[in-house]
């Protein structure tokens, strides 16, 4: 007690300190009073008005059909199996995003077909005098099925409530494996609420995300495909913004197709009326194209609207197993080229896949088989060009004799020589023309071939896109921003092929140099095309060199010359004339007669 008493006496503040403390406390109290008055004024002047406006707005919304569903918070519910992860949003009850688990983007990131604010799916209908768009309303996932959604497969019901006994259910289902997601739209107790309740208008839109290295090449093969109930496939332009409305036929499915992946909506009984459109935003480097579809679907006998989604790769075999002829959306060229690819090239390719997983070797094997099958045509072409080369000295003599003043007469004399020698002047060209459909068929086959995606060979990291040796900081006309190594090899081999071809045929003048222009054009045209395609063209040229070398060992120019001389000795009656030669002879005769008529008339006049 003594210590405490002494301490209190010693630490007692002075009169000056007490005065300062009283002044500070007075100032604090004045400040608190002013703050309280300011807050009271703000609350009195602003908050009641805001509260009143908000209350009126909420009251008006709640009075509308499905008004309670205008308020909520977006949440995600996940359906997942061995192949896909599908995220369902409570805002609109829609498929908000799809991830393909077993595939990656070109830079090894998760492959998500579409997601975010640019993904839409909803019903448009009238309820009384109000226009309802379910894409803007909040759905409630069934509580008893949230646990099922966490498993590797199952189903989830997203409910849009009108009342306790009136609602619209989106019932999503997903099997343990595969790329199909079932959706059954089930209105309950709304017959008196929804106008024209026997059909629904569905609006679906998505921006397909960039998956490949070259977005320009990806856009080249990205568009919307559809097929009607008669099995006829159609598609929008992939080179420009496009749209169409179909009312005369039912469409069974509509595919938002990116280069190697697609999202497809399928209706067993078809969509009665459809409007589809595809647009490109050149400034958007994250998405290849924006797609939308407005579809009218008729109610099933049980009162539901069943649909099926396919979210997966554009691989021919996988699409074929899904049914509905989904494989028809893989574009393999115009009708003749598509038939070659579908019924000849693809089966051979799939056969070779059984022996190796190296796609560089598979392309080599495919090229070898093709060249062996076409070798009789190659031989015939070479032989015909060799005959023309042997005849060239005699053709030069005729030209020197007739001169250049009368080209019709010169051609007539050439035709007589061809007929005597038993040579078809187009014999070297026709076999090549027969091979041209196959060349063009491959031009569509390789860029559409899903199997090449991500497959490496030698220095080429991905056979489904171009390989680069030089990358420029700016885009150069024709070439772009890079130079492809395999395209350079292809161009060089084509130039060498042209050189040797001219040696065989004995081409002179303009014809000698025209062949060199085409490979230069191809260098610019094919520089951004898949390295797998350029690799095939390179192999085809190299194998052609080999074939011609072997044939050259088999063909003797002296024997050809002797044969031609023997043919000349035969009577004209025993010589076969091709239809083309006969037609050319007739044309030459007519031209000669036309030239002779003015000369005869002039002579008679004199």
Helices and strands as residue ranges (DSSP letters): H 2-11, H 15-42, I 43-47, H 48-63, G 67-70, E 76-80, E 84-89, E 95-104, E 110-112, G 116-118, E 120-127, E 130-133, G 134-136, E 140-141, G 143-145, H 146-149, E 154-161, E 167-174, E 180-188, E 199-209, H 215-220, E 223-228, E 233-235, E 242-246, E 251-257, E 261-271, E 273-279, E 287-298, E 304-313, H 316-321, G 326-329, H 335-340, I 341-345, H 346-353, H 359-373, H 375-402, H 407-421, H 427-448, G 450-452, E 470-476, E 480-483, H 485-505, H 510-525, H 531-554, H 557-569, G 572-574, H 579-605
